[in-house]
């Protein structure tokens, strides 16, 4: 796993493939021509390309988020109702009963009580929903669960762009799944359930947050792998108040403050190991299933490639230059298995320096 970035898309396209299937997605490019060239390279017939404002998607994501928050509020009104009563102290028990967790009813009640417009009342309600607290049950106390229904169309629309941002690779294992599998949009913080905390409702309020979405392959995301796991140190954040302070024990490709190579190391055959017994490294190995059969072998091939590059470059120029150039190239993220390649590059540099020192010693 290596770092990735999510830049905002700025073009939308519609293209038909060889079988007649239509692909309509957004993407990021410097020009319309560049989008067309990229699509043609993928074997697509371009129908149209036009500028796109990401605010359009964000607006839909915001509405979808509001919808799931209100599903949750409706389902647990016994918990959220008293928070509404505390926010609007004039509310009676009969008012709370009448609202029953329905946003529209709350808006209507505020309108009639305050004599305000629907827009104004909606704004008040939305600022209240951004401040509500999830329940924090006592240890051993089980809270009844009601599943939240999500609209997966919203995040599916991100898939093309996410994979392009990660150079066609799974954000976790860095394999390229698209040749054999359509790929997944993975939620780093699971949206509907957290295996490590049976009372956790899931990070439903982040289901449509683009910074919680990563391109993934089935082997990392599904069977035997991440699924709805999310280990943390301390408590899981139960609502939007605590996410910033939460300490995940799983590597996140968007977190550029954490160096994956401080937590994971690669053996000479491409197998991974937690570095210095790092729990983040250990959990990432386990939950992204980084040592599944075949993957170490593919990483090993990538490590051999970097060795060939290193040997060619150090024959031509200095170790410092070769290291700098190769490191910059690997960090662009386009090469296969960049994390393993970076690890190998450091090892090669140390080895060459040691060999040179030994030769000088003779
Ligand atoms: Zn993967």
Boltz pocket constraint, residues with backbone or C-beta under 6 A from the ligand:
constraints:
  - pocket:
      binder: B
      contacts: [[A, 170], [A, 171], [A, 172], [A, 173], [A, 174], [A, 175], [A, 216], [A, 217], [A, 218], [A, 219], [A, 220], [A, 221], [A, 288]]
      max_distance: 6.0
